[in-house]
Amino acid sequence: MWPFDTGAVPALIKTRPTPRLAWLGHRERRRVAEEWLRPALHVPDRGRTAGSRILVVDDVFTDGRTLDEVARALRLQGGAREVCGLAVCRQPWRAHAAATAAALPSRAVDPPVTGPLDAPWPGQPS
């Protein structure tokens, strides 16, 4: 689950499956995070995390619920001194995404891109 955690005993484990938070509304994500994800997270060896500064990497940041619950478990169960989160990408704010989409011209009228960008990248089937 945590590919950057290279210890013999994971710093944090998820003890059971939990519902995905993607596509849920704000209130529902909060409820699922608190009622399902929070009890499913477990720090098996407090000695690995106690007093440590830990960086947690997440793939997509929506509203921070997953990072919040992971940080909470590492601090409360594991005794971590500090937990910081890093997300690889972030979903756009809904209002901003809707306004941006409305302001953009339709893809049907965009001029075609020509030149070197049309060439396949390495490994792409031609």
Buried (B, 14 or more C-beta within 10 A) or exposed (E): EBEEBEEEEBBBBBEEEBBEBEEBEEEEBBBBBBEBBBEBBBBBBEEBBEEBEBEBBBEEBBBBBBBBBBBBBBBEBBBBEEBEBEBEEEEEEEEEEEEEEEEEEEEEEEEEEEEEEEEEEEEEEE
